[in-house]
Amino acid sequence: MKKIFFLTLAGMASLQLSAQNIDKIITREYTDHLIKTLSSDEMQGRATFTPGIDKAATFIESEFKKIGLQPLTGEKTFRQTFNKYQVANQSTSVKIDGQEIALENIMVTGVTTESVTLDKSNTTIVKLDPEKPFVAQFRTMLNTNKNQIVLVDNKFADLFNRYKDHFSKPTTVDEKDVNATNSAVQVFILGKDAATDFSATFKSKVTQMPLFNVAGMIPGKSKSKELVVFSGHYDHLGVMKSVEGDSIANGADDDASGTTAMIALAKYYKAQKNNERTLIFVAFTAEEIGGFGARYFSEKLNPDDVVAMFNIEMIGKDSKFGKNTAFITGYDKSDFGKILQKNLAGTEFTFHPDPYIKENLFYRSDNATLAALGVPAHTISTDQIDVDKFYHTVKDEYSTLDVENILSTIKAIAKSATSIVNGTDTPTRIPKLK
Ligand SMILES: [Zn+2]
């Protein structure tokens, strides 16, 4: 009895000690410093391919260095750099039955090369049915692997213009897709209902652009081949249309809050010095424009070595379950959530399954790439995505955040990950997507 009594006392003492440590390591001052810097106007909204995101990367690198992380195996620095190619339209010319079509009535998709010429030898003319919905027909066209001139009724002008806005922006493609001979070009023409003869030329500029994740690690003591990943995306939308004189989308919640959590967790585990598994901390780039950073990261390692991924997205405001709660996407796809919840027993914090199943959040963040490869990779969030009026607006800034919510969520993640970090729990795998 006595022995057990003393053991219990010792156990309680060490629990208390780690609880003290966590409050000393993950302080309000520290998280404030991280999130204020990442969401400052100086970073210009951290859009991928801009000087603003470069500044954010430099800041995260300096924090990793201060904490004492190491670069990933095989890397010399914390930057994990890779290239993409931007294809920007330079000129467009479409003639139908001898008549030049006005630029505002032309929308082009699928150009990945410096110049394209379409004529009857390589292209067919089709027409959208004005009696059927636009969006479904538009999607079908995009999936047709053929060059097409698509005639669109004036009745669809509103939707046409909205889609045209999107597709007129430069597109980002992989090297293998530049000059890809199999990529089909679709030319949508508004306000024409018949055509027999046509010719079209498109000239674009293709530019190589570097992107970079920022990643560091703490090698595991006894199970160093088993990896646990903590992540958040540090890119955001950059500069948008001005609202009340503000045009910088600071992305304080999305996802400076998650990036802050990832850095604070690195600081915490580095101080604990008790991780049996190797811990990787990564700030992903280009989440907002297609998840390119997470995809590149997943190609640089063997997904079978990743035991779990904690991706953190938007923890800046109370969740719909109230104070001291957060939700986990894809909760039922592995027992990751149950393990986390078990480790929080006796605390005031609880994790819940994602309440926004219709929003498809599991596949909308950077966990999706590794999850598709079989990793129990989940996103932890507190965002009320259905009613969050600041989401993807210039108002997503520091002043709209509840820093206490961020602090309590980070500490809950730190505690809930303990048994995965020390190698005693291994979440079940998610079935691989074929
Ligand atoms: Zn996000």
Residues whose N, C-alpha, C, O or C-beta is under 5 A from the ligand:
A	BS01	ZN	D254 D255 E313
